[in-house]
């Protein structure tokens, strides 16, 4: 426990304050005048401000805060690292009333320093009787101890427990807290029935309970008398069914922010759009995504919502008509992943002039890309991917454009990937894959210094990339499945932020640059971001650079179907996070390095169809791969192959094959010829010695004399 004894410096401050005030009082009493009285009050206020005239936090509240901090894993020194911080009202995240010195706000946003779960005792918080706001967002809370104690906080207006892992059932009494105005429980594992808990919060203004495990039916009629409701988030509670149509009800609120994505909206009513929305005229943000809502596109919503409208992931059909609508103030519109068809409306610039973000992807829109989209002066994010669009990319879309995100993937666009004189200085994400684009890499990209992703995979682009600009912020360069040729550019070595490289299925030749280990971003890239290196199906030659083994956080490496030679680098032992390694269909020689068994994360592995030799290293990981991972290597042996290893199969012949040795092997493999040669050799050797001994007595005497001499010599030695 932390020592609660007051430190001395604040006491000295108080004594100094009293001493100064007494001097001023004495001077004023001897020379009293109205002006001197005002001077006295003024000087006292200045001294209070500088020396901290405060009653200080209450002892019992300070002790409770210390216990809370300790339960989070903080040392006592955190509370008062210097001698001025004994007063808990001065601690970070603690706000006190200026009149009563009671703690009224606790802001512990993402305070917990480690990732161990925290199970706070809520009775410690309940000791702050005048607490108005409690913020505990993002503190790895796994559950609450004494959760009912919160109900003792009769002045509590805001409770924020979002972004934790709380698995508790919400206490019933939370729904009866008289002063509660805002409740934030999103991104937890709260369970149970939501209806009975929310029904009594009639004075609530903000409810955020998205991304939890609540279940059952939630009739929207329970909110009918919530006159102050302005923010409601029930998104992505997959076991919940939100029903807005029955029973019949009439809203008494004008909600401003409404998020009902992924909550099985109106499943019982046939997935229709909630009718009450037509009565809401103050909506700023509306999200009805991922509910399979049916019908034609609700054009009227463009004018009921003033800022952000998301209708993604529903089943709206027909065209996207704008008609002769008045101007809308919408800044973001997402109609992706529906069944809309026809052409995009030509008057989009007139009806939606303020668009900042427009996402119409994953529909069935056809025709050309509207040049008028380039007239949307605020448009920074445009996604038209996964449609049936054709034609070329209009010049007007890319000239002096504020776009930072452009996705035209998975269409039937042709011509140059970007107009010759494109100007998009803010462009950060460029996705053009799976179209019919031809020609070279767009030269105008040299003006896009902020690029983080270039994806032009699965087109018909050609030429070299020797003049590829150095993109200092580029994280992913995806050129696969085109017809690029030439050497891999040395500029790759200067792009320090590279995380993904896909040059597969092209005609690149030459060596793999050995500088790849300069790319420091391969060191410690988060697992969710790292795809790796894919240079497969090219004409790359030479040895695999040893330096690739220094990319210790690499998760995928595919060099298959090239002309690579030499040995597999022993440095691959450093790739301890590698999940996929494919070196198949090359001309690699030598052994599979024994060090490779140190990679125990592999789920995909192939060295098939090379010229490898020797024994396959054994460990539990490699033993899980089938014969197909090793086939096509005539001198490779091991348990995974039908070819078992002999005693000297660990010897490395350097991968060089001796043709005479192969001929001898083929002859000696004939058993009849083998035994015939043995018999003839034995007969010739036997009779060449025995026959002279039988025929010549002189030969016999010399032979036995020699043998006797050797026997005597050896006897003397022993």
N, C-alpha and C positions, 0 to 999 in steps of 0.2 A: 504493500500500500504506500501511496505517496504521503509524505509528511505534510500535514495541513497547517503547521505553525506559520504564522505570518512572518514575513521577512522584515528586516529592520528599516530598509530605505524608505518605504512609504510612510513609516512612523516619523522619520526625520523630516520628510516632506511636510507632513501635517504640522509638526512642531514649528518648522520654518514659516509655514503659512500663518499660524497663530501669532508668531512673533512679529511678522511684518504687519499683520492687521492691527495688532495692539499699538504699534508705533504710529500707524496712520490714524487710529482712533484717538490716541493721546494728543497728536498734533491738532486734530480737528476739534477736540473738546476744548483745548486752550484757545483756539482761534475760530470759534464756531461761526459759520455763516451759511446761508442757503447754498452758496456756491461750493463751500467746503464739504457740505453734506453730499452733494452730487459727485464731487471729486472722490469722496470716500467710497461711495457705491461703485463708481467707475473703476477705481484702482482695485477694489476687491474682486470685481468681475474679471479683470485682466489677470490677476494673480491666480484666480481659480482656473481660468482657461489654461494657463501655462503650467501650473503645478498639479492640475487634475483634481479639482474639487468634486469628489464623487463619494457617495456612500460606500461604493464597492459592492460586489455581488454578495449575496447572502451565503453564510457558511454552509448551510445544508445543501444549497444548490451547487456550490463549488465542489463539495465532496461528491455529489452525484455525478457532476461532469468529470471529475478525476476518475471515478470508478468506470464511467463510460469509456473514457480515453484508454484506461488501462486494459479494459476488455477488448479494445481494438488492437492492442499490442504496442502501445506507445509507452515509452519510458517517462518518468516524472519530469525529466528535463524538458520534454516537449511542451509541458504546460507553462512553465516559466523559465525559458532558457536564459533570461537575464533577470536581475532582481527587481525589474519594474513590472513584471507580469503576474504578480500574486493575485491581483484583481482579475477574476475570471471574465469580467465584462470586457477585458482587453484581449482576451484570447481570440485567435483566428476562428471565425465561424460562429462566434457567440455574440449576440446583441442583447443588450439590457435596456430596460425602460429608464429614461433619463430622470424620472421622478421617483420611482419605487425601487430601482436597482434590481428588480426581478428579471430573470432571463426570459425574454419574450420571443427570441428567434434563435434557432440552432441550424446552421448551415454546414453540414458535413457531407459535401458533394465529393464522391470518390476519394474519401479521406484514407481508407484503409490501405496501408502500404504493401502488405503481402496479399497473396491470393487464398490464404486459408479462410474457410468459411467462418462467419461471425454469427453468433446467436445472441443478440443484445437482449438484456433484461429491460423490458419496457417500463417496469416499476421505477427504474432510475430516472427515466424521462418524466414520469408522472409527478416527480417531486418538484418540478418547475411549474407551480400552480397557475402561473399567468402566461404560460407558453402559448404563443399564437401561431408559430410556424415551425415545423419539424421537417428538415430536409435530410434524408439518408440515402439518396440515390447513389447507386453504383458502389456498394461497400461489401460485396460478396456475402450478403446476409443469406444464410441457409434456412433460417427459421427464427421465430420470435418467442422469447421467454416471457410469460405473463402478458400476452397481447391485449387482454382485457383492461390492463392498467391504463392504456391510452384513453379509455373512456372517461377517466377522472379529469382529463384536461378539458374543462368546460369552456375555456377560451380559445381552444385550438381551431384555427381557421384553415390551415393548409397542412396536409400530411402527404409527404412524398417518399415512397418506398420503392420507386421504380428502378429498373435495371439491376435486380438482384436475383436470387434463386430461392425465394421464400416458397415453401411448399404447404403452408398452413391453410386451413379454412378461415375465411374472414370472420372474426367474431361478430355476432349479431349486434352487439351494442355499438359497433362502429356506425351503424346506420341510424343511431339516435343521438349523435353528438350535436348539440344545439347550435354551435357556432361554425361548424365545418362548411367551408365554401369551396374548397378545392381538394380533390382526392386523386392522387397519382399512384397507381399500383401496376403500371404496365411493365412488361418483360419480367415476369416472375412465374411461379408455378402455383398460384392460388387456385384452390379447387372449390367445389360445392356449387350451390345454387345462387345465381347472381340476383335473381328477381327479388327475393325476400330481403336481401341486404340493401338494395338500392331504393326500394319502394318508399322508405321514410325520409330520404334525404331531400325533402322538398325545397330547402333553401340553398341547395348546392348550385354552384355556377360552373364548375369544371369537374368532369369525371373522365379519368383516363385509366382504363383497365385492360387494354389490348395485350395480346401475346400472353395469355394465361391459360389455365386448364378448366375454367368454368364450364358448366354444361347445363343442358336443359333448355326449356323454352323461355324466351324473354319477350313478353308482349310490350310493345312500345307505349302502350296506353298508360303504363306506370309513370311515364314522364309527363302526362297531360297537364298536371298542376305545378310543374317545375318552372315557375314563371321567370326565374333568373338564369335558367340554363343557357349557357353560351358556347360551351365546349364539351363535346361528347365523343369519346373514342372507344369503340367496341371491336376494333379490327383484329382479325386473325385469332379469334377464339374458335377453333375448328369444331368443338363439340357443342357450341352454342347455336341456337336457332333464334334469330331476331325476326319477330313478326310485327309488321306495322299496320296491317289492314284489319285485323280482328283482335279484340272487339272494336267496335266503332268508337272513335275518340276524336277530340279536337285539341290541338296544341295551344297552350297559353304562353308559349315561349317563342322567341325569334333567335334561333341558334346561329352562331357565326362560324363555328368550326365543327364539322360533322364527319366522322371517320367510321364507316361501316363496311370496310373491306374484309372479305373472307370470313363472314360470320353467318353464312347460310341464310341470307336475307330473303324473307318471304318465300321460303320453300313450300310452305303449306298453301300459299296463295298463288302458286304458279309462277314464282320468280318475276313478279311484276315490279315496276319501279314504284317506290313508296309515293302514295298520292299526297301525303301531307307536305312533301317538298315544294309543291306549287304554292303553298302558303308562306314559305320562308323567303323573306326578301332582304335579309341581312347576311346571307351566306357569303363567306369569303373563301372557305375551303370546303370542298365536298369530295369524298372518296368513297365510291361504291364498287371498287374493283373486286374481281374474283368472286362473283356471286352468281354467275350464269343468268343474269337478268335477260329477259327476252323482249322482243318488239323492235320497232324502228328506232332510229337514233333520236333521242329526245332533244331536239334543237332548242326547245324553250329553256333548257338548263343553261345555255350559253349566256343567258341574260339574268338568270336567278343567282348565279354565282359570279362574284366580282373578281376573284383572283385565280384560284387553282381548282380545276375540275379533272378528276380521274375516273374514267369508266373502263379501265383496262380489264381484260379477262372476263368478258361477259359474252352474251350470244346475240347482240344486236345485229340486225340484218338490213339489207337494202343499201341505198346510197347515203352519202354524207351531205345532206342538203343544207345550204345556208340561206337560200332564197334572197329576199330583199330585207333581211333583218337589219335592225339598227346596230350601231357599233357596240361591241362588247368590250368590257375592260379586262377580260381574261388575260392573264400573263402565262398560264401553263395549261395545256390541254393534252390529255392522254386518252386516246381512243384505241389503243393497241390491243391485239389479241381478241378481235371480234370477227364478224363475218360480213363486214361492210365491203361493198364493191363499187364499180363504176369509176368515174374520174374524180379526182380531187376538185373541189369547187374553185372556179376561177376568181370568184370575188372574195377569197379568203383575206386578201389585203384590206378590203373594205369593212368586213364584219369583225375581223379579229386583228386589228392593227397593232395591238400592244403585246402580241405573243412573244414570250421569251423562250418558251419550250413548247415544241409540237412533236408528239409521238403518235404516228399512224401506222406503226409496224404491225406485221402479222395479221394482215387483212387480205383482201383480194382486189385492191385498187389496181387499175390498169391505166394505160395511156402514158403520156410524157410527164416528166417532172415540171411543175409549173414554174416558169421563169419569174412570176410575180412573187414567189417565196423570197426571192432576193430583195424585194422591196420592203420586207418586214425589218425595219431598222433595228429592232431590239432582239431579233431572233438569234439566239446563241446555241440552241440545241435542237437538231432536226434529225428525226429517225423515221425513215421510210422503208426500212428493211423488211424482207419477207413479204413482198407483194408481187404483182405482175407488171411492174412498170417497165417501159421500154424507152427507146430513144437515147439521146445523149444527155450528159450533164450540162444544163444550160449555163451559159456564160454569166448571166445575171445573178445566179445563185452564189457564185464564188468571187465576184469582184467587190473589193472593199467591204468584205463581209465580216460581221462580228462573230461568226460561228466559231465555237470552240469544240463542238461535238457534231460530227457528221457521219451518219450511218445509212448507206445505200445498199447494203449487202443483200444477197439472195433476191435479185431481180433479173431482168433480161436487158440491162443497159449495155450499150456498145459504144464504140469510138474510143477516144482518149479517156483515161480514167478521170482526169480533171482538165478543164480548159487551159490552154497554153499560158495565158496571162492571169492565172488565178491569183487572188490576193486575200488571204485569210490569216493575218498575222497572229491571231489568237488561237488558231486551230491547235487542239490538244489531242483529240481522238479522231482518227480517220479510219473508217471501216468500209471497204469496197469489195469484200470477197464474194466469190461465186456470182460473177456477172460474165459479160462477153467482151470485156475491155481488151484493147490491143495497144501496141506501141510500147514506149519506154516508161520507166518510172517518171512521174510528173516532175519536171525541172523546177516548177514554181514552189515545190516543197522546201526549197532552200530558204524561202522567206518565212517558213513556219518554225521558228526556233523553239516553240513551246511544245512541240509534239512529244507525246508520251506513248502513243500506239499508232503503228501503221500496219494495216491488215489489207493486203491485196491478193490473198490466196485464191486459187481456183479461178484464174482468168487466163488470158492468152497473151500476157505481157512478155516482151522479149528484150533483147539487147543486153548490155552489161550494166553493172551498177558501180563501176569504178569511180564515178563522180558522185557517189552518194554523199550528201552533206553530213557533217558531224552534228548529230542531234544530242546535245548534252543532257537532255532530260528524257530521252527515249528509253522506255522500259521494255517494249515489245516490238520486234520487227518480224513480220510474218509474210513471207514471200512465196510460200509453198505452192506447188502445182501450177507453175507457169512455164515459160520457156527461156528464162534468164540463162546467160552463159558467161564465160570468163571466170576470172579468179575471185575468190572471196575478198572483199575490200579490206584494206588495212585500217580504214576509218573505224571499223568495229572496235579496234583497240582503244580508241579515244572516247568511246561512248560509255562513260563510267556508270551509268544507271541501267544498263541493259540487264534484263531479267529473262526474257524469252527470245529465242532465235529459232525460226522455222524457215529453212531454205530448201526443204525437201522437194523432190520431184521436179527438178530443173536440170540444167546442163552445166552446172558449175564444174570447173576443173581446177587443177593445181593443188597446192597443199592447203591444209587447214592452218590458219594463222596460229602461231605458238604464243601469241600475246593474250589469249583469252583470259588468263588469270589476272590481267590488269583490271578486269571489270569487278570492282570491289563489291558491287551489288549482289554478286553470287555468294558473298560471305554473309550469311545470316538473313537471307530473304525469308519472310514468313511463308510457311507451308502453303497457305491458301493462294499465294501469288506465284509460286515457282512452277513453271512448266518445264523449262530446261532447254536443251539443244537438240534440234532435229536437222541433220544434214543428209538424210537418207536419199537414196535414188538419185545420185548425181554421178559425176565422173572424177571425184576427188581422188588424188593419188598421194603417195608418200606415206610416211609414218604418222601414227597418231601422236600428236604432241604430248610430251610428258606433262606439260603444264595443265592439261585438262584435269588431271588428277588432283590439282590444287583447288579446284572449285568445290570446296568441301560441303556446300549446301545444295549441290545439284541433285535434283530428284529424277530427272529423265535425260537419258543420252542415247540418241539413235544415229549411228553412223553406217547403217546397213546399206548394201547394194551400191558400193563404190568400188574403187580400185586400190584401196589402202593396203600397204605392205608393212613388213616389220613385225615386231612383237607387241603384245598387249602391254601397255605400260604398268609397271609395278606400282606406280603412284596411284592407281585406281583404288588402292586400299584406303585412301583418304576420303573416298566418296561414301562416307558412312550413312548418308541419308538417301542414297540412290535407291529408287524403287523400280526403275526400268532401265535395262542396258541391252542394246541390240547392236551387235557388231557383225551380224551375219552377212554372207555373200560378199566377202572381200578376199584378199590374198594374204591374210595374216598368217604368220609362221610362229614356230616355237611352242612353248607350253602355255597353258592357262596359268597365270601366276598364282602360286599358292596363297599369296597375300589376299587374293580376292575373296577368300572365305571370311575375311573380316567384315565384309559388307553383309550384314544380317537383315537388311531391310528390303532386299530384292523380292519383287513379286513377278517380274517379267525379266527373262534372261535368255539370250541366244548368241551363240558363236558359230552357228551352223554354216556349213559350206565355206570353209576356209582351208588352210593347209596346216592346221595345228597338229601337234603331236604330243606324245607322253600321256601321263595319267591325269585324269580329271580330278582336281582337288576335292577332297571329301569334307563336307560338313552337312548339318541338317538342312541348311537352306538350299545348297546346290543339289542335294539328293532329291528335292521335291520336283525338280525340273525333269521333263521327260526326254526321251531319246531325240525328239525333234529339235531340242535346244542345242544338240551337239553333233547331229548327223552331218555327213558330207565332209568329214575330216578323217582321211584314211588312216592316219597314224595316231589317232586319239583313242584311248581306251579307258574303261572304267565301268562301274556298276550300272551307269545309265545306258550303256551301249552293250550290244551282244558281244563286242570284242573285249575280252578280259585282258588284264595286264599281266605281263611276265615280270621277272625280277629286275630287269634292266630298263623297264619302260619309263623310268623317271629321267633317263639320260636324254638330254636335248641335243638333237643333231643340227640345231640351228635352222631347221626347216629346209635344209638342202637334201635333195633326193639323189642317191647314187644309182644311175641306170644299171651298172654292172651288178650292184647288190640286188636290184629288182630281178635281173635275169637269173642270178644264182638262186634266189628264192623260188622263182618259178620252176627251175629244174629240180631243186631238192624237194619241192612239194610233191614230186612223183615218187610214191613209196617203192614201187618195183625197181625203178632205176636206182634209187638210193641204196637199197639192200644189195643189188648186184654190184655196185661200185665198192661197197664195203667188203663183200666176199672176195672180189678180184684183188683189192688192195691187200687183204689178209693173206691170200694165196701167194701173191708175188713176194711179199715181205718174208713169209715163212720159208719158202723154198730157196730164196736167194741166200739164206743163211744156212739152212739145214743141208741142202744138196751138196755144197762143197765139203762139209764135214763128213758126209757119207762116202764121197768119192776119193778125197785126197787125205792120206795119213799125215803128210807134212802140214797141211792146213789145220788138221785137228790138233797137232802138237803146239803149233803157234797160238791157236785160239785159246786152248786150256792154260798154256803158260801165261798168256796175257791176263786171263781171268784170275789165276792164282796170284799174280802180281798185284792186282787191284784189291784182292781180299786181304793180302798182307799189309798193303798200304793203309787201308781203312781200319784194320785192326790196330795198327800203331797209333792212328789218330784218336781212336776211342780209348 
